[in-house]
């Protein structure tokens, strides 16, 4: 079966040239192209602090990629620096961690890897600095453990050789020293970004890295892993808890299991658009809320209209970006209890107004009803984004300042951006199979010039490989009728003689049958 992308362009030829006066019979409305989608907003770079916005614009210009890619990554890298180290206190006991899950959909050939390299490399440089700074601490711990183990071994030997009367006391001393050694450990080598993102690896890294880790990739392999590439069944628990900050229990080989009270996983992925369409087919991904945790972006590709001699990224812009991002990362690295970011009264009023809009659209018939699970988390996502924008605006002391109204307003603008893209993504997830079959049926109607047909007649003329059963036509016919390409004729009255009811009959829009 041909997909919309593979369909020959001549399917649509002539649709725009048909004289309306040629159309006879009951009036037809203009049909809606099945591929039509509302124009999605562009990432609002102006919501970012100047040093971050300049980097996003500069990277997008040099790589000739949509600003959405670098913009979403900008949020992800700040979340990597601050995730697990800060929380936003919205109101009362409502606190949001500042880690995020983002997924940007772009076709191959859009230089995603180049954008990732420019946006993520300063994080890797900060990671190297953390490793160097931790070197003396790890060396001291290794030496202390080695000395303690030597003392425990000597105490054990002394107890073994002691006279019976002194052996009990010496044994107790040796046991105490051995227990002390068991409780000692060498701090793990600092790591900000996971190279291998299996759930088991993420759990281990969370335990080693004081409850935070990030997965940033120009590929969508993480979704294959969650779907069960290695385990044979979906495995998403770690990623559900890592977003929400729910307690995680990690079983470590050779040691007692460890509990992570507030895990913070950040995910920033650039994936192919068809991966988004396949996400809904991961067993449990929708029902358990994994899909609702991601902020989605579906920018328009610039391939085919790119400037081949663009302005290059300014060295000053790149240096400022590296300094601020690295400084924020190093400043928050040693925080064990997260910084609590409070709101000014004006900022609280901004997010409260945003909440009211969300709530009003969640009910039956509301514009958020098709994405109710995602939209139920959008207020929390805005709070998280506000925390990230605040820390990026004040990378040196943001944890000592409240979040201001202007920052919260910028976060709500980003919330509206991600909402528009989420509506499109979830619509595509549910409509993709019907859209593909509708395309196949529409192409068949045009090639066979069927200006009227019954469902049974159409089924007999279509390939069995694409439509094994007549019921497989129902989603395609419903979508074609919804878009105005066909319309069902009124059913004739029943004669009362019994038997099988007549097959539904349809008329075909003249733009299909009379275009050449």
Beta strands, then each sheet from edge to edge (+ up, - down):
strand 1: 86-91
strand 2: 94-97
strand 3: 101-105
strand 4: 212-217
strand 5: 248-250
strand 6: 258-260
strand 7: 264-271
strand 8: 294-297
strand 9: 339-341
strand 10: 452-454
strand 11: 486-488
strand 12: 505-508
sheet 1: 2+ 1- 9-
sheet 2: 4+ 7+ 3+ 8+
sheet 3: 5+ 6-
sheet 4: 10+ 12- 11+
end
